[in-house]
Amino acid sequence: MHKVIEVQPLDGFKLALTFDDGTKGVVDLSDLAGRGVFSLWLEAGVFQNVRIGSSGELAWGDEVDLCPDSLYLRVTGKSVDEVLSAVASSPAHA
């Protein structure tokens, strides 16, 4: 549904994001840092090496990736239902 098209790492495990629909914002991922697979981010320089994958997801090496839709929800504060209802009411393109 949504893809990240620009990402800039910020201090404190935050990312400035731009999505393919023009939405921009900052997402705070500090609640994930150091937990499970996200412990990788605690290694020097790893969090700053974020890249955008082919499906608009954010990735850190081959070990960690984040779904662009979950990031969109965090940035906008919208619920899943709000986003899905907007998609459902959009005209389909063949």
MOPAC internal coordinates of N, CA, C and O (Angstrom, degrees):
PM7 1SCF
backbone

  N    0.0000 0     0.00 0     0.00 0    0    0    0
  C    1.4525 1     0.00 0     0.00 0    1    0    0
  C    1.5307 1   111.07 1     0.00 0    2    1    0
  O    1.2310 1   119.92 1   122.94 1    3    2    1
  N    1.3244 1   117.76 1   -57.06 1    3    2    1
  C    1.4572 1   121.75 1   178.88 1    5    3    2
  C    1.5158 1   109.61 1  -116.59 1    6    5    3
  O    1.2310 1   121.42 1   -30.80 1    7    6    5
  N    1.3213 1   114.88 1   149.20 1    7    6    5
  C    1.4558 1   120.51 1   176.80 1    9    7    6
  C    1.5163 1   108.80 1  -129.68 1   10    9    7
  O    1.2310 1   120.79 1   -38.17 1   11   10    9
  N    1.3194 1   116.10 1   141.83 1   11   10    9
  C    1.4549 1   120.89 1   171.40 1   13   11   10
  C    1.5252 1   107.01 1   -79.24 1   14   13   11
  O    1.2310 1   120.71 1   -49.38 1   15   14   13
  N    1.3349 1   116.25 1   130.62 1   15   14   13
  C    1.4704 1   119.50 1   178.79 1   17   15   14
  C    1.5289 1   111.84 1  -113.28 1   18   17   15
  O    1.2310 1   120.12 1   163.89 1   19   18   17
  N    1.3467 1   117.38 1   -16.11 1   19   18   17
  C    1.4630 1   121.50 1   175.01 1   21   19   18
  C    1.5111 1   108.50 1  -144.76 1   22   21   19
  O    1.2310 1   120.75 1   -38.43 1   23   22   21
  N    1.3344 1   116.18 1   141.57 1   23   22   21
  C    1.4617 1   121.59 1   176.97 1   25   23   22
  C    1.5150 1   108.74 1  -141.95 1   26   25   23
  O    1.2310 1   121.47 1   -42.23 1   27   26   25
  N    1.3329 1   114.78 1   137.77 1   27   26   25
  C    1.4561 1   120.91 1   174.76 1   29   27   26
  C    1.5192 1   108.12 1  -134.25 1   30   29   27
  O    1.2310 1   119.74 1   -62.63 1   31   30   29
  N    1.3358 1   118.09 1   117.37 1   31   30   29
  C    1.4545 1   119.98 1   178.03 1   33   31   30
  C    1.5255 1   110.90 1   -69.61 1   34   33   31
  O    1.2310 1   121.07 1   -38.81 1   35   34   33
  N    1.3232 1   115.56 1   141.19 1   35   34   33
  C    1.4518 1   123.28 1   178.49 1   37   35   34
  C    1.5253 1   108.84 1  -122.69 1   38   37   35
  O    1.2310 1   120.41 1    -8.52 1   39   38   37
  N    1.3030 1   116.82 1   171.48 1   39   38   37
  C    1.4613 1   120.40 1   177.42 1   41   39   38
  C    1.5194 1   110.74 1   -66.26 1   42   41   39
  O    1.2310 1   120.91 1   -21.95 1   43   42   41
  N    1.3292 1   115.87 1   158.05 1   43   42   41
  C    1.4583 1   121.50 1   174.23 1   45   43   42
  C    1.5163 1   114.44 1    71.68 1   46   45   43
  O    1.2310 1   119.97 1  -150.38 1   47   46   45
  N    1.3264 1   117.66 1    29.62 1   47   46   45
  C    1.4685 1   122.82 1   179.51 1   49   47   46
  C    1.5364 1   111.50 1    59.36 1   50   49   47
  O    1.2310 1   121.07 1  -136.93 1   51   50   49
  N    1.3122 1   115.56 1    43.07 1   51   50   49
  C    1.4702 1   121.99 1   175.86 1   53   51   50
  C    1.5240 1   108.67 1  -115.58 1   54   53   51
  O    1.2310 1   121.54 1   -27.82 1   55   54   53
  N    1.3392 1   114.65 1   152.18 1   55   54   53
  C    1.4595 1   121.70 1   178.22 1   57   55   54
  C    1.5171 1   109.75 1  -131.52 1   58   57   55
  O    1.2310 1   120.48 1   -45.21 1   59   58   57
  N    1.3267 1   116.69 1   134.79 1   59   58   57
  C    1.4581 1   121.72 1   169.86 1   61   59   58
  C    1.5241 1   106.29 1   -89.85 1   62   61   59
  O    1.2310 1   120.93 1   -56.18 1   63   62   61
  N    1.3333 1   115.82 1   123.82 1   63   62   61
  C    1.4667 1   121.10 1  -174.02 1   65   63   62
  C    1.5191 1   111.75 1  -122.06 1   66   65   63
  O    1.2310 1   121.22 1   -31.80 1   67   66   65
  N    1.3250 1   115.28 1   148.20 1   67   66   65
  C    1.4614 1   122.97 1   168.32 1   69   67   66
  C    1.5139 1   106.70 1  -126.83 1   70   69   67
  O    1.2310 1   121.22 1   -47.86 1   71   70   69
  N    1.3384 1   115.27 1   132.14 1   71   70   69
  C    1.4614 1   121.69 1  -179.31 1   73   71   70
  C    1.5236 1   110.27 1  -103.78 1   74   73   71
  O    1.2310 1   121.09 1   -15.59 1   75   74   73
  N    1.3312 1   115.53 1   164.41 1   75   74   73
  C    1.4570 1   121.52 1  -176.08 1   77   75   74
  C    1.5228 1   114.33 1   -64.85 1   78   77   75
  O    1.2310 1   119.73 1   165.67 1   79   78   77
  N    1.3490 1   118.13 1   -14.33 1   79   78   77
  C    1.4697 1   120.07 1   176.09 1   81   79   78
  C    1.5228 1   112.12 1   -95.04 1   82   81   79
  O    1.2310 1   120.20 1  -173.00 1   83   82   81
  N    1.3539 1   117.23 1     7.00 1   83   82   81
  C    1.4533 1   122.08 1   178.84 1   85   83   82
  C    1.5215 1   114.24 1    93.46 1   86   85   83
  O    1.2310 1   119.82 1   171.14 1   87   86   85
  N    1.3202 1   117.96 1    -8.86 1   87   86   85
  C    1.4588 1   121.42 1   178.56 1   89   87   86
  C    1.5250 1   109.16 1   -64.39 1   90   89   87
  O    1.2310 1   121.38 1   -45.99 1   91   90   89
  N    1.3497 1   114.97 1   134.01 1   91   90   89
  C    1.4610 1   121.36 1   177.60 1   93   91   90
  C    1.5155 1   108.61 1  -128.25 1   94   93   91
  O    1.2310 1   121.09 1   -30.68 1   95   94   93
  N    1.3141 1   115.52 1   149.32 1   95   94   93
  C    1.4474 1   119.49 1   176.04 1   97   95   94
  C    1.5065 1   111.46 1   177.42 1   98   97   95
  O    1.2310 1   121.78 1    -2.91 1   99   98   97
  N    1.3315 1   114.19 1   177.09 1   99   98   97
  C    1.4589 1   121.41 1   179.59 1  101   99   98
  C    1.5150 1   108.14 1  -112.14 1  102  101   99
  O    1.2310 1   120.99 1   -47.36 1  103  102  101
  N    1.3228 1   115.71 1   132.64 1  103  102  101
  C    1.4559 1   121.60 1   176.93 1  105  103  102
  C    1.5265 1   108.21 1  -112.37 1  106  105  103
  O    1.2310 1   121.17 1   -47.11 1  107  106  105
  N    1.3218 1   115.37 1   132.89 1  107  106  105
  C    1.4585 1   122.55 1   179.30 1  109  107  106
  C    1.5251 1   108.30 1   -99.20 1  110  109  107
  O    1.2310 1   120.79 1   -65.76 1  111  110  109
  N    1.3188 1   116.10 1   114.24 1  111  110  109
  C    1.4610 1   121.48 1  -178.75 1  113  111  110
  C    1.5290 1   112.23 1  -106.67 1  114  113  111
  O    1.2310 1   120.50 1  -164.17 1  115  114  113
  N    1.3181 1   116.65 1    15.83 1  115  114  113
  C    1.4621 1   120.35 1  -177.10 1  117  115  114
  C    1.5210 1   112.23 1   -62.59 1  118  117  115
  O    1.2310 1   120.09 1   155.66 1  119  118  117
  N    1.3383 1   117.43 1   -24.34 1  119  118  117
  C    1.4654 1   120.32 1   178.06 1  121  119  118
  C    1.5331 1   112.13 1   -69.06 1  122  121  119
  O    1.2310 1   120.14 1   161.46 1  123  122  121
  N    1.3286 1   117.33 1   -18.54 1  123  122  121
  C    1.4616 1   121.63 1   179.40 1  125  123  122
  C    1.5281 1   112.76 1   -95.04 1  126  125  123
  O    1.2310 1   120.56 1   151.55 1  127  126  125
  N    1.3323 1   116.53 1   -28.45 1  127  126  125
  C    1.4687 1   121.46 1  -174.24 1  129  127  126
  C    1.5247 1   111.01 1   -56.74 1  130  129  127
  O    1.2310 1   121.41 1   -50.62 1  131  130  129
  N    1.3220 1   114.91 1   129.38 1  131  130  129
  C    1.4470 1   121.05 1   177.67 1  133  131  130
  C    1.5167 1   115.10 1    87.12 1  134  133  131
  O    1.2310 1   120.10 1   177.10 1  135  134  133
  N    1.3248 1   117.42 1    -2.90 1  135  134  133
  C    1.4657 1   121.61 1  -178.36 1  137  135  134
  C    1.5281 1   109.84 1  -104.89 1  138  137  135
  O    1.2310 1   120.34 1   -54.70 1  139  138  137
  N    1.3257 1   116.96 1   125.30 1  139  138  137
  C    1.4683 1   121.21 1   176.45 1  141  139  138
  C    1.5114 1   112.02 1    54.68 1  142  141  139
  O    1.2310 1   120.67 1    49.23 1  143  142  141
  N    1.3356 1   116.32 1  -130.77 1  143  142  141
  C    1.4650 1   120.47 1  -178.66 1  145  143  142
  C    1.5319 1   112.34 1   -63.60 1  146  145  143
  O    1.2310 1   120.73 1   159.10 1  147  146  145
  N    1.3348 1   116.21 1   -20.90 1  147  146  145
  C    1.4621 1   120.17 1  -178.78 1  149  147  146
  C    1.5262 1   112.65 1   -77.87 1  150  149  147
  O    1.2310 1   119.62 1   179.30 1  151  150  149
  N    1.3363 1   118.33 1    -0.70 1  151  150  149
  C    1.4675 1   121.07 1   173.42 1  153  151  150
  C    1.5296 1   110.17 1   -65.16 1  154  153  151
  O    1.2310 1   120.81 1   158.81 1  155  154  153
  N    1.3234 1   116.06 1   -21.19 1  155  154  153
  C    1.4598 1   121.78 1   175.78 1  157  155  154
  C    1.5294 1   111.41 1   -55.65 1  158  157  155
  O    1.2310 1   120.33 1   144.16 1  159  158  157
  N    1.3421 1   116.97 1   -35.84 1  159  158  157
  C    1.4622 1   121.79 1  -178.23 1  161  159  158
  C    1.5207 1   112.93 1   -63.58 1  162  161  159
  O    1.2310 1   119.69 1   160.44 1  163  162  161
  N    1.3266 1   118.21 1   -19.56 1  163  162  161
  C    1.4641 1   121.22 1  -178.79 1  165  163  162
  C    1.5242 1   112.31 1   -75.86 1  166  165  163
  O    1.2310 1   119.99 1   163.96 1  167  166  165
  N    1.3309 1   117.62 1   -16.04 1  167  166  165
  C    1.4621 1   121.38 1   175.80 1  169  167  166
  C    1.5298 1   108.86 1   -72.48 1  170  169  167
  O    1.2310 1   120.89 1   -41.37 1  171  170  169
  N    1.3105 1   115.90 1   138.63 1  171  170  169
  C    1.4670 1   122.13 1  -176.07 1  173  171  170
  C    1.5313 1   112.02 1   -51.41 1  174  173  171
  O    1.2310 1   120.61 1   -53.85 1  175  174  173
  N    1.3166 1   116.45 1   126.15 1  175  174  173
  C    1.4559 1   122.77 1   173.61 1  177  175  174
  C    1.5129 1   116.62 1    81.01 1  178  177  175
  O    1.2310 1   119.26 1   170.07 1  179  178  177
  N    1.3260 1   119.01 1    -9.93 1  179  178  177
  C    1.4678 1   120.69 1  -174.71 1  181  179  178
  C    1.5287 1   111.34 1   -67.31 1  182  181  179
  O    1.2310 1   119.60 1   131.77 1  183  182  181
  N    1.3301 1   118.36 1   -48.23 1  183  182  181
  C    1.4663 1   120.50 1  -177.37 1  185  183  182
  C    1.5358 1   110.90 1   -58.57 1  186  185  183
  O    1.2310 1   120.14 1   141.47 1  187  186  185
  N    1.3150 1   117.34 1   -38.53 1  187  186  185
  C    1.4639 1   122.10 1  -178.87 1  189  187  186
  C    1.5234 1   112.86 1   -68.65 1  190  189  187
  O    1.2310 1   119.77 1   164.56 1  191  190  189
  N    1.3204 1   118.04 1   -15.44 1  191  190  189
  C    1.4690 1   122.24 1  -179.42 1  193  191  190
  C    1.5212 1   112.55 1   -90.32 1  194  193  191
  O    1.2310 1   120.19 1  -151.22 1  195  194  193
  N    1.3017 1   117.24 1    28.78 1  195  194  193
  C    1.4610 1   121.94 1   178.16 1  197  195  194
  C    1.5319 1   109.51 1   -65.19 1  198  197  195
  O    1.2310 1   121.21 1   -33.71 1  199  198  197
  N    1.3316 1   115.29 1   146.29 1  199  198  197
  C    1.4727 1   120.35 1   175.71 1  201  199  198
  C    1.5274 1   108.41 1  -138.13 1  202  201  199
  O    1.2310 1   121.12 1   -18.74 1  203  202  201
  N    1.3074 1   115.46 1   161.26 1  203  202  201
  C    1.4682 1   121.44 1   176.91 1  205  203  202
  C    1.5216 1   107.78 1   -95.01 1  206  205  203
  O    1.2310 1   120.72 1   -53.90 1  207  206  205
  N    1.3353 1   116.22 1   126.10 1  207  206  205
  C    1.4531 1   121.77 1   179.11 1  209  207  206
  C    1.5206 1   111.89 1   -81.91 1  210  209  207
  O    1.2310 1   120.57 1    -2.98 1  211  210  209
  N    1.3017 1   116.51 1   177.02 1  211  210  209
  C    1.4691 1   122.70 1  -175.03 1  213  211  210
  C    1.5227 1   113.64 1   -65.76 1  214  213  211
  O    1.2310 1   119.84 1   158.91 1  215  214  213
  N    1.3212 1   117.91 1   -21.09 1  215  214  213
  C    1.4742 1   121.26 1   178.77 1  217  215  214
  C    1.5204 1   112.69 1  -102.88 1  218  217  215
  O    1.2310 1   120.46 1  -166.96 1  219  218  217
  N    1.3303 1   116.73 1    13.04 1  219  218  217
  C    1.4588 1   120.55 1   179.72 1  221  219  218
  C    1.5097 1   113.49 1    83.29 1  222  221  219
  O    1.2310 1   120.16 1  -170.97 1  223  222  221
  N    1.3275 1   117.31 1     9.03 1  223  222  221
  C    1.4558 1   121.48 1   176.94 1  225  223  222
  C    1.5306 1   108.72 1   -82.73 1  226  225  223
  O    1.2310 1   120.56 1   -17.15 1  227  226  225
  N    1.3234 1   116.53 1   162.85 1  227  226  225
  C    1.4532 1   120.86 1   173.52 1  229  227  226
  C    1.5146 1   108.23 1   -98.59 1  230  229  227
  O    1.2310 1   120.60 1   -40.60 1  231  230  229
  N    1.3163 1   116.46 1   139.40 1  231  230  229
  C    1.4591 1   120.39 1  -175.92 1  233  231  230
  C    1.5231 1   110.60 1  -137.41 1  234  233  231
  O    1.2310 1   122.24 1   -31.60 1  235  234  233
  N    1.3217 1   113.32 1   148.40 1  235  234  233
  C    1.4525 1   123.15 1   174.43 1  237  235  234
  C    1.5236 1   105.72 1  -125.62 1  238  237  235
  O    1.2310 1   120.20 1   -77.67 1  239  238  237
  N    1.3079 1   117.22 1   102.33 1  239  238  237
  C    1.4512 1   121.26 1  -175.34 1  241  239  238
  C    1.5114 1   110.14 1    59.93 1  242  241  239
  O    1.2310 1   121.01 1    33.69 1  243  242  241
  N    1.3217 1   115.68 1  -146.31 1  243  242  241
  C    1.4560 1   121.00 1   177.30 1  245  243  242
  C    1.5177 1   111.85 1  -102.31 1  246  245  243
  O    1.2310 1   120.67 1  -178.57 1  247  246  245
  N    1.3447 1   116.32 1     1.43 1  247  246  245
  C    1.4533 1   119.88 1  -173.08 1  249  247  246
  C    1.5240 1   114.83 1   -93.01 1  250  249  247
  O    1.2310 1   119.93 1   145.61 1  251  250  249
  N    1.3288 1   117.74 1   -34.39 1  251  250  249
  C    1.4647 1   120.78 1  -171.99 1  253  251  250
  C    1.5158 1   110.05 1  -131.83 1  254  253  251
  O    1.2310 1   120.80 1   -47.26 1  255  254  253
  N    1.3397 1   116.08 1   132.74 1  255  254  253
  C    1.4595 1   120.11 1   169.39 1  257  255  254
  C    1.5158 1   109.12 1  -144.06 1  258  257  255
  O    1.2310 1   121.38 1   -23.93 1  259  258  257
  N    1.3354 1   114.97 1   156.07 1  259  258  257
  C    1.4606 1   121.82 1  -179.60 1  261  259  258
  C    1.5184 1   109.65 1  -126.00 1  262  261  259
  O    1.2310 1   121.21 1   -45.00 1  263  262  261
  N    1.3146 1   115.29 1   135.00 1  263  262  261
  C    1.4598 1   123.15 1   179.51 1  265  263  262
  C    1.5311 1   110.43 1   -64.08 1  266  265  263
  O    1.2310 1   120.01 1   -48.46 1  267  266  265
  N    1.3315 1   117.58 1   131.54 1  267  266  265
  C    1.4632 1   119.38 1   179.97 1  269  267  266
  C    1.5235 1   113.08 1   -64.04 1  270  269  267
  O    1.2310 1   119.63 1   149.13 1  271  270  269
  N    1.3278 1   118.31 1   -30.87 1  271  270  269
  C    1.4743 1   119.63 1   179.52 1  273  271  270
  C    1.5224 1   111.53 1   -68.50 1  274  273  271
  O    1.2310 1   119.93 1   141.96 1  275  274  273
  N    1.3267 1   117.75 1   -38.04 1  275  274  273
  C    1.4599 1   119.23 1   177.96 1  277  275  274
  C    1.5303 1   110.33 1   -66.91 1  278  277  275
  O    1.2310 1   120.35 1   144.62 1  279  278  277
  N    1.3193 1   116.94 1   -35.38 1  279  278  277
  C    1.4593 1   120.98 1   176.47 1  281  279  278
  C    1.5300 1   110.57 1   -67.22 1  282  281  279
  O    1.2310 1   120.63 1   140.64 1  283  282  281
  N    1.3283 1   116.40 1   -39.36 1  283  282  281
  C    1.4634 1   121.28 1   178.43 1  285  283  282
  C    1.5336 1   110.19 1   -60.84 1  286  285  283
  O    1.2310 1   120.67 1   136.68 1  287  286  285
  N    1.3240 1   116.33 1   -43.32 1  287  286  285
  C    1.4680 1   120.25 1   178.53 1  289  287  286
  C    1.5238 1   110.64 1   -62.09 1  290  289  287
  O    1.2310 1   119.97 1   138.45 1  291  290  289
  N    1.3104 1   117.66 1   -41.55 1  291  290  289
  C    1.4670 1   120.85 1   179.26 1  293  291  290
  C    1.5249 1   111.41 1   -64.82 1  294  293  291
  O    1.2310 1   120.36 1   137.58 1  295  294  293
  N    1.3256 1   116.91 1   -42.42 1  295  294  293
  C    1.4671 1   121.00 1  -177.89 1  297  295  294
  C    1.5285 1   111.43 1   -67.89 1  298  297  295
  O    1.2310 1   120.44 1   135.99 1  299  298  297
  N    1.3234 1   116.76 1   -44.01 1  299  298  297
  C    1.4622 1   120.29 1  -174.23 1  301  299  298
  C    1.5213 1   113.53 1   -87.21 1  302  301  299
  O    1.2310 1   120.24 1   158.64 1  303  302  301
  N    1.3319 1   117.14 1   -21.36 1  303  302  301
  C    1.4615 1   120.16 1  -175.26 1  305  303  302
  C    1.5152 1   112.75 1    75.87 1  306  305  303
  O    1.2310 1   120.46 1  -171.16 1  307  306  305
  N    1.3357 1   116.73 1     8.84 1  307  306  305
  C    1.4660 1   120.87 1   179.72 1  309  307  306
  C    1.5148 1   110.31 1   -79.45 1  310  309  307
  O    1.2310 1   121.13 1   -23.32 1  311  310  309
  N    1.3305 1   115.45 1   156.68 1  311  310  309
  C    1.4603 1   120.73 1   175.68 1  313  311  310
  C    1.5263 1   109.07 1   -88.36 1  314  313  311
  O    1.2310 1   121.12 1   -15.02 1  315  314  313
  N    1.3171 1   115.46 1   164.98 1  315  314  313
  C    1.4674 1   121.02 1   176.46 1  317  315  314
  C    1.5242 1   109.42 1   -58.44 1  318  317  315
  O    1.2310 1   120.14 1   136.92 1  319  318  317
  N    1.3326 1   117.34 1   -43.08 1  319  318  317
  C    1.4645 1   121.04 1  -179.46 1  321  319  318
  C    1.5243 1   112.19 1   -60.88 1  322  321  319
  O    1.2310 1   120.02 1   139.61 1  323  322  321
  N    1.3250 1   117.57 1   -40.39 1  323  322  321
  C    1.4638 1   120.69 1   178.94 1  325  323  322
  C    1.5293 1   111.08 1   -62.98 1  326  325  323
  O    1.2310 1   120.77 1   136.01 1  327  326  325
  N    1.3084 1   116.13 1   -43.99 1  327  326  325
  C    1.4707 1   120.32 1  -178.70 1  329  327  326
  C    1.5228 1   110.47 1   -68.24 1  330  329  327
  O    1.2310 1   120.23 1   136.12 1  331  330  329
  N    1.3303 1   117.16 1   -43.88 1  331  330  329
  C    1.4627 1   120.05 1  -179.54 1  333  331  330
  C    1.5190 1   112.30 1   -66.38 1  334  333  331
  O    1.2310 1   119.51 1   143.00 1  335  334  333
  N    1.3203 1   118.55 1   -37.00 1  335  334  333
  C    1.4634 1   120.20 1   178.46 1  337  335  334
  C    1.5235 1   111.05 1   -67.70 1  338  337  335
  O    1.2310 1   120.11 1   146.44 1  339  338  337
  N    1.3242 1   117.40 1   -33.56 1  339  338  337
  C    1.4652 1   120.69 1   176.25 1  341  339  338
  C    1.5176 1   111.17 1   -67.02 1  342  341  339
  O    1.2310 1   120.59 1   141.07 1  343  342  341
  N    1.3246 1   116.47 1   -38.93 1  343  342  341
  C    1.4660 1   120.98 1   178.50 1  345  343  342
  C    1.5361 1   109.54 1   -68.22 1  346  345  343
  O    1.2310 1   120.46 1   137.57 1  347  346  345
  N    1.3150 1   116.73 1   -42.43 1  347  346  345
  C    1.4636 1   121.14 1  -178.04 1  349  347  346
  C    1.5260 1   111.50 1   -63.72 1  350  349  347
  O    1.2310 1   120.23 1   148.32 1  351  350  349
  N    1.3380 1   117.17 1   -31.68 1  351  350  349
  C    1.4613 1   119.40 1  -177.25 1  353  351  350
  C    1.5280 1   112.48 1   -88.56 1  354  353  351
  O    1.2310 1   120.17 1   174.29 1  355  354  353
  N    1.3345 1   117.28 1    -5.71 1  355  354  353
  C    1.4620 1   121.10 1   177.07 1  357  355  354
  C    1.5158 1   110.18 1   -77.39 1  358  357  355
  O    1.2310 1   120.21 1   -36.84 1  359  358  357
  N    1.3352 1   117.20 1   143.16 1  359  358  357
  C    1.4713 1   118.71 1   177.84 1  361  359  358
  C    1.5161 1   110.78 1   -67.28 1  362  361  359
  O    1.2310 1   120.83 1   -37.44 1  363  362  361
  N    1.2913 1   116.02 1   142.56 1  363  362  361
  C    1.4633 1   122.25 1   178.97 1  365  363  362
  C    1.5176 1   109.28 1   -79.61 1  366  365  363
  O    1.2310 1   121.01 1   -36.86 1  367  366  365
  N    1.3220 1   115.67 1   143.14 1  367  366  365
  C    1.4670 1   121.36 1   176.80 1  369  367  366
  C    1.5150 1   108.38 1  -113.11 1  370  369  367
  O    1.2310 1   121.09 1   -52.37 1  371  370  369
  N    1.3046 1   115.51 1   127.63 1  371  370  369
  C    1.4679 1   120.06 1  -179.12 1  373  371  370
  C    1.4969 1   110.49 1   -89.39 1  374  373  371
  O    1.2310 1   120.10 1   180.00 1  375  374  373

